[in-house]
Amino acid sequence: MPQLNPSPWFAILVFSWLIFLLIIPQKILAHNFPNEPTPLSTEISKTEPWNWPWH
């Protein structure tokens, strides 16, 4: 029964995990976004309370 022989499947498992852990994160971290968001101003806007007639 060839599916019980672990040698080819273990190599496939190890190489796939090496790809997932070493190559793919580097490609994801190297990605840059074309439109970087600009930080908003730190000035706090003054809010006024609403004077609603509660009838």
N, CA and C atoms as an extended XYZ file, in Angstrom:
165
Properties=species:S:1:pos:R:3:atomname:S:1:resname:S:1:resid:I:1 pbc="F F F"
N         0.854       -1.180        0.000 N   MET     1
C         0.000        0.000        0.000 CA  MET     1
C         0.897        1.239        0.000 C   MET     1
N         0.953        1.965       -1.105 N   PRO     2
C         1.910        3.072       -1.213 CA  PRO     2
C         1.555        4.279       -0.343 C   PRO     2
N         0.297        4.442        0.014 N   GLN     3
C        -0.047        5.605        0.827 CA  GLN     3
C         0.479        5.488        2.255 C   GLN     3
N         0.923        4.319        2.666 N   LEU     4
C         1.474        4.154        3.998 CA  LEU     4
C         2.973        4.438        4.045 C   LEU     4
N         3.593        4.647        2.891 N   ASN     5
C         5.008        4.976        2.846 CA  ASN     5
C         5.154        6.473        3.111 C   ASN     5
N         5.706        6.894        4.252 N   PRO     6
C         5.708        8.318        4.596 CA  PRO     6
C         6.798        9.128        3.907 C   PRO     6
N         7.750        8.496        3.258 N   SER     7
C         8.888        9.267        2.756 CA  SER     7
C         8.513       10.309        1.697 C   SER     7
N         7.716       10.020        0.662 N   PRO     8
C         7.428       11.112       -0.286 CA  PRO     8
C         6.480       12.154        0.306 C   PRO     8
N         5.535       11.731        1.129 N   TRP     9
C         4.566       12.687        1.674 CA  TRP     9
C         5.191       13.569        2.734 C   TRP     9
N         6.140       13.040        3.475 N   PHE    10
C         6.824       13.871        4.471 CA  PHE    10
C         7.658       14.943        3.783 C   PHE    10
N         8.316       14.607        2.679 N   ALA    11
C         9.103       15.600        1.935 CA  ALA    11
C         8.187       16.679        1.358 C   ALA    11
N         7.031       16.276        0.839 N   ILE    12
C         6.069       17.255        0.315 CA  ILE    12
C         5.585       18.169        1.435 C   ILE    12
N         5.311       17.597        2.594 N   LEU    13
C         4.870       18.393        3.739 CA  LEU    13
C         5.945       19.394        4.158 C   LEU    13
N         7.177       18.947        4.258 N   VAL    14
C         8.264       19.827        4.701 CA  VAL    14
C         8.501       20.944        3.693 C   VAL    14
N         8.539       20.620        2.409 N   PHE    15
C         8.785       21.658        1.404 CA  PHE    15
C         7.626       22.644        1.308 C   PHE    15
N         6.412       22.167        1.464 N   SER    16
C         5.288       23.105        1.412 CA  SER    16
C         5.314       24.041        2.620 C   SER    16
N         5.683       23.523        3.816 N   TRP    17
C         5.774       24.405        4.966 CA  TRP    17
C         6.942       25.369        4.850 C   TRP    17
N         8.020       24.947        4.239 N   LEU    18
C         9.130       25.883        4.008 CA  LEU    18
C         8.704       27.017        3.088 C   LEU    18
N         7.920       26.694        2.075 N   ILE    19
C         7.427       27.743        1.177 CA  ILE    19
C         6.498       28.681        1.937 C   ILE    19
N         5.592       28.114        2.734 N   PHE    20
C         4.641       28.950        3.463 CA  PHE    20
C         5.314       29.819        4.515 C   PHE    20
N         6.376       29.321        5.136 N   LEU    21
C         6.988       30.060        6.240 CA  LEU    21
C         8.147       30.956        5.823 C   LEU    21
N         8.774       30.696        4.697 N   LEU    22
C         9.953       31.470        4.317 CA  LEU    22
C         9.734       32.375        3.112 C   LEU    22
N         9.052       31.897        2.119 N   ILE    23
C         8.953       32.654        0.872 CA  ILE    23
C         7.737       33.567        0.852 C   ILE    23
N         6.588       33.035        1.196 N   ILE    24
C         5.357       33.821        1.101 CA  ILE    24
C         5.347       35.021        2.055 C   ILE    24
N         5.773       34.912        3.338 N   PRO    25
C         5.771       36.110        4.189 CA  PRO    25
C         6.679       37.218        3.676 C   PRO    25
N         7.795       36.881        3.047 N   GLN    26
C         8.671       37.912        2.497 CA  GLN    26
C         7.979       38.647        1.363 C   GLN    26
N         7.238       37.927        0.535 N   LYS    27
C         6.520       38.576       -0.556 CA  LYS    27
C         5.389       39.464       -0.021 C   LYS    27
N         4.742       38.999        1.034 N   ILE    28
C         3.647       39.800        1.597 CA  ILE    28
C         4.193       41.052        2.282 C   ILE    28
N         5.283       40.919        3.032 N   LEU    29
C         5.846       42.073        3.731 CA  LEU    29
C         6.499       43.063        2.775 C   LEU    29
N         6.920       42.616        1.609 N   ALA    30
C         7.533       43.520        0.639 CA  ALA    30
C         6.492       44.301       -0.155 C   ALA    30
N         5.234       43.961       -0.006 N   HIS    31
C         4.177       44.645       -0.755 CA  HIS    31
C         4.000       46.063       -0.219 C   HIS    31
N         3.903       47.012       -1.114 N   ASN    32
C         3.630       48.386       -0.688 CA  ASN    32
C         2.333       48.852       -1.340 C   ASN    32
N         1.627       49.686       -0.646 N   PHE    33
C         0.352       50.171       -1.116 CA  PHE    33
C         0.571       51.452       -1.926 C   PHE    33
N        -0.091       51.611       -3.053 N   PRO    34
C         0.140       52.796       -3.880 CA  PRO    34
C        -0.378       54.082       -3.247 C   PRO    34
N        -1.427       54.007       -2.452 N   ASN    35
C        -2.003       55.209       -1.844 CA  ASN    35
C        -1.846       55.114       -0.329 C   ASN    35
N        -0.758       55.651        0.167 N   GLU    36
C        -0.551       55.640        1.610 CA  GLU    36
C        -1.493       56.664        2.258 C   GLU    36
N        -2.173       56.308        3.306 N   PRO    37
C        -3.070       57.270        3.954 CA  PRO    37
C        -2.275       58.354        4.673 C   PRO    37
N        -2.739       59.568        4.557 N   THR    38
C        -2.079       60.669        5.246 CA  THR    38
C        -2.666       60.795        6.639 C   THR    38
N        -1.847       61.065        7.632 N   PRO    39
C        -2.391       61.197        8.989 CA  PRO    39
C        -3.269       62.443        9.106 C   PRO    39
N        -4.327       62.322        9.865 N   LEU    40
C        -5.225       63.452       10.085 CA  LEU    40
C        -4.592       64.432       11.055 C   LEU    40
N        -5.083       65.639       11.034 N   SER    41
C        -4.543       66.643       11.946 CA  SER    41
C        -4.908       66.294       13.386 C   SER    41
N        -4.069       66.714       14.310 N   THR    42
C        -4.315       66.416       15.716 CA  THR    42
C        -5.225       67.445       16.371 C   THR    42
N        -5.666       68.414       15.613 N   GLU    43
C        -6.550       69.444       16.171 CA  GLU    43
C        -7.917       68.839       16.452 C   GLU    43
N        -8.407       69.024       17.672 N   ILE    44
C        -9.699       68.466       18.076 CA  ILE    44
C       -10.782       69.493       17.771 C   ILE    44
N       -11.774       69.056       17.039 N   SER    45
C       -12.853       69.986       16.704 CA  SER    45
C       -13.764       70.172       17.915 C   SER    45
N       -14.241       71.402       18.072 N   LYS    46
C       -15.109       71.713       19.208 CA  LYS    46
C       -16.539       71.349       18.842 C   LYS    46
N       -17.147       70.537       19.651 N   THR    47
C       -18.539       70.152       19.414 CA  THR    47
C       -19.446       70.965       20.317 C   THR    47
N       -20.598       71.273       19.794 N   GLU    48
C       -21.574       72.055       20.555 CA  GLU    48
C       -22.730       71.153       20.944 C   GLU    48
N       -23.280       71.311       22.134 N   PRO    49
C       -24.426       70.481       22.517 CA  PRO    49
C       -25.675       70.889       21.734 C   PRO    49
N       -26.541       69.959       21.517 N   TRP    50
C       -27.782       70.223       20.812 CA  TRP    50
C       -28.855       70.600       21.826 C   TRP    50
N       -29.508       71.685       21.537 N   ASN    51
C       -30.625       72.128       22.390 CA  ASN    51
C       -31.932       71.721       21.707 C   ASN    51
N       -32.339       70.488       21.979 N   TRP    52
C       -33.551       69.979       21.361 CA  TRP    52
C       -34.735       70.210       22.303 C   TRP    52
N       -35.827       70.626       21.743 N   PRO    53
C       -37.027       70.728       22.585 CA  PRO    53
C       -37.658       69.342       22.776 C   PRO    53
N       -37.500       68.809       23.964 N   TRP    54
C       -38.010       67.469       24.213 CA  TRP    54
C       -39.452       67.570       24.740 C   TRP    54
N       -40.392       67.507       23.827 N   HIS    55
C       -41.817       67.622       24.208 CA  HIS    55
C       -42.472       66.287       24.154 C   HIS    55
